[in-house]
Amino acid sequence: MNIGAVIGWKFNHQAGMSTKGDEITEFPNGIPTQADQDLWTTEYEAHLAANEYKGLRAEAYPSLTEQADMAYWDRQNGTTTLDDAISAVKLQFPKG
């Protein structure tokens, strides 16, 4: 795991933090302990895992153009094509 990504996520990319490779070289009030870095990394990995479904859903949903077309035809025909398509994606990729 890239510690730069971890601390960027954990501390909202605040100024005064920098890394080189996978080592923190600058950090406000001193370099954090390895135990802190390990904890933050674990939290970040859990965050990524819990939110992975969002990216998977985004890739699987029909495009906005397709969704608009489905919505139009659903209104015209009294069908549920759009709702069915979205429900199928949500079932395939449930919240973590």
C-alpha positions in Angstrom: 0.0 0.0 0.0 1.3 3.5 -0.9 1.7 5.4 2.4 1.3 8.7 0.4 -2.2 7.6 -0.6 -2.9 6.5 3.0 -1.9 9.8 4.6 -3.5 11.8 1.9 -6.8 10.1 2.5 -6.5 10.1 6.3 -5.5 13.8 6.6 -7.3 15.2 3.6 -4.0 16.1 1.7 -3.1 18.8 4.2 0.0 20.8 3.6 3.3 19.8 5.2 3.2 16.1 4.4 5.4 14.4 1.8 6.7 11.0 1.0 9.6 9.4 -0.9 9.0 5.9 -2.2 7.0 4.4 0.6 8.4 6.4 3.4 7.1 9.6 5.1 9.7 12.3 4.8 7.8 15.3 6.2 4.8 15.3 8.5 3.4 18.0 10.8 4.7 17.6 14.3 7.1 14.8 13.3 7.1 11.5 11.5 4.4 9.2 12.9 5.3 5.9 14.4 5.2 2.7 12.3 2.3 1.5 14.5 0.3 4.6 13.5 1.2 4.2 9.9 0.1 0.5 10.0 -3.2 1.4 11.7 -3.9 4.1 9.1 -3.1 1.7 6.3 -5.5 -0.9 7.7 -8.2 1.8 8.0 -7.5 2.9 4.4 -7.7 -0.7 3.1 -11.0 -1.2 4.9 -12.3 2.0 3.4 -11.4 0.9 -0.1 -12.9 -2.5 0.4 -16.1 -1.1 1.8 -16.5 1.3 -1.1 -15.3 -1.0 -3.9 -18.9 -1.7 -5.0 -19.3 2.0 -6.0 -16.7 1.7 -8.8 -18.0 -1.7 -9.9 -21.5 -0.3 -10.1 -20.4 2.8 -12.0 -18.8 0.6 -14.7 -21.8 -1.7 -14.9 -24.7 0.9 -15.0 -26.0 1.8 -18.5 -24.6 5.1 -19.7 -26.6 8.2 -18.8 -27.7 8.5 -22.4 -29.0 4.9 -22.3 -30.7 5.6 -19.0 -32.5 8.6 -20.4 -33.7 6.6 -23.3 -34.9 3.8 -21.1 -36.7 6.3 -18.9 -38.4 7.8 -21.9 -39.6 4.5 -23.3 -40.7 3.4 -19.8 -42.9 6.4 -19.6 -44.2 5.8 -23.1 -44.8 2.1 -22.6 -45.6 1.8 -18.9 -42.5 -0.5 -18.5 -39.8 -0.7 -15.9 -36.7 -1.2 -18.1 -34.6 1.4 -16.3 -35.6 0.3 -12.8 -34.9 -3.3 -13.8 -31.4 -2.5 -15.2 -30.4 -0.5 -12.1 -31.8 -3.2 -9.7 -29.8 -5.8 -11.5 -26.6 -3.9 -11.1 -27.3 -3.3 -7.4 -28.0 -7.0 -6.9 -24.8 -7.9 -8.7 -22.7 -5.5 -6.7 -24.3 -5.0 -3.2 -23.0 -2.5 -0.7 -20.0 -3.8 1.2 
